[in-house]
């Protein structure tokens, strides 16, 4: 009887068939988190996205869309193409910042089992980051 129980257990451990698809949105969130972690990256998103985000900040909805803002991705099979729009801090060398962003985004996405074919980056703005004048 113990032999039958052992056979049943080994049959149950065989993985089921099927397919797995990782959505574009998942890759976008992973890429944004990796890009934001790079020193010298001030923000993500183009002028319009940043404008709408500032409006949302004012009305208390500042987290809406932030996880994917400034990024689009396309997954085909086991490969991904990632497009990022960055704002870098003033005085930072663009080639070094974008190279580090590419490396970290590639590493982060590949940790999820996908191959990264391209990480395209557009530097949209420079954050001057100087002290702001106090308002009276």
C-alpha positions in Angstrom: 0.0 0.0 0.0 2.9 2.3 0.7 4.1 1.7 -2.8 0.8 2.9 -4.3 1.0 6.2 -2.3 4.6 6.8 -3.5 3.6 6.2 -7.2 0.7 8.6 -6.8 2.9 11.3 -5.4 5.4 11.1 -8.2 2.6 11.4 -10.8 1.3 14.5 -9.1 4.7 16.3 -9.3 4.8 16.3 -13.1 4.2 19.9 -14.2 1.1 20.7 -16.2 1.4 22.0 -19.7 0.4 25.5 -20.8 1.9 28.8 -21.7 3.1 31.8 -19.8 2.9 35.4 -21.0 4.4 38.3 -19.2 2.5 41.5 -20.0 4.0 44.7 -21.2 2.8 46.5 -18.1 4.8 44.1 -15.8 8.0 44.8 -17.8 7.3 48.6 -17.7 7.0 48.5 -13.9 10.2 46.5 -13.5 12.1 48.9 -15.9 10.8 52.0 -14.2 11.9 50.8 -10.8 15.4 49.9 -12.1 15.8 53.2 -13.9 14.7 55.3 -10.9 17.4 53.5 -8.8 20.2 55.0 -11.0 21.9 58.0 -9.4 21.5 61.0 -11.7 18.0 60.0 -12.9 15.7 62.8 -11.6 12.4 61.7 -13.0 10.8 59.6 -15.8 8.3 60.8 -18.3 8.0 63.5 -20.9 6.7 67.0 -20.4 3.1 66.1 -20.8 3.3 63.1 -18.4 5.1 65.3 -15.8 2.5 68.1 -16.2 -0.4 65.7 -15.6 1.5 64.1 -12.6 1.9 67.5 -11.0 -1.8 68.2 -11.4 -2.5 64.8 -9.8 -0.1 65.6 -7.0 -2.1 68.8 -6.2 -5.4 66.9 -6.0 -4.0 64.0 -3.9 -3.9 61.4 -6.6 -0.1 61.4 -7.0 0.3 57.6 -7.3 -2.0 57.2 -10.3 0.1 55.9 -13.2 3.5 56.6 -11.5 4.6 52.9 -11.6 4.8 53.0 -15.4 5.2 56.7 -16.2 8.0 57.4 -18.7 8.2 53.8 -20.0 6.7 51.6 -22.7 7.6 48.0 -23.3 6.7 45.4 -25.8 7.1 41.7 -25.1 7.2 39.2 -27.9 7.7 35.6 -26.8 10.6 35.6 -24.4 12.1 38.9 -25.5 11.4 42.5 -24.5 12.0 46.0 -26.0 11.9 48.8 -23.5 11.6 52.5 -24.2 12.3 55.1 -21.5 11.9 58.8 -21.3 14.3 60.3 -18.6 14.9 63.6 -16.9 18.5 63.6 -15.6 20.0 65.8 -12.9 22.0 68.8 -14.1 25.7 68.3 -14.5 25.4 64.5 -15.0 27.1 63.0 -18.0 24.4 61.7 -20.3 26.4 58.7 -21.7 27.2 57.4 -18.2 23.7 57.8 -16.9 22.0 56.2 -19.9 24.6 53.4 -19.9 23.9 52.6 -16.3 20.1 52.8 -16.9 20.5 50.3 -19.8 22.5 47.9 -17.7 20.2 48.0 -14.7 17.0 47.7 -16.7 18.5 44.8 -18.7 19.6 43.0 -15.5 16.2 43.6 -13.8 14.1 42.4 -16.7 16.4 39.4 -17.4 16.0 38.4 -13.7 12.4 37.6 -14.6 13.4 35.2 -17.3 13.1 37.4 -20.4 15.7 38.5 -22.9 16.1 42.2 -23.5 16.7 43.1 -27.1 16.7 46.9 -26.8 16.6 49.6 -24.1 15.9 52.8 -26.0 16.3 56.0 -24.0 15.3 59.6 -24.7 16.6 62.2 -22.4 13.7 64.7 -22.3 14.9 67.3 -19.8 17.5 68.3 -17.2 16.4 68.9 -13.6 18.3 72.0 -12.5 17.7 71.1 -8.8 18.8 74.5 -7.4 17.3 75.8 -4.2 13.8 77.3 -4.7 13.0 80.7 -3.4 10.8 80.8 -0.3 7.3 82.0 -0.9 5.9 84.6 1.5 
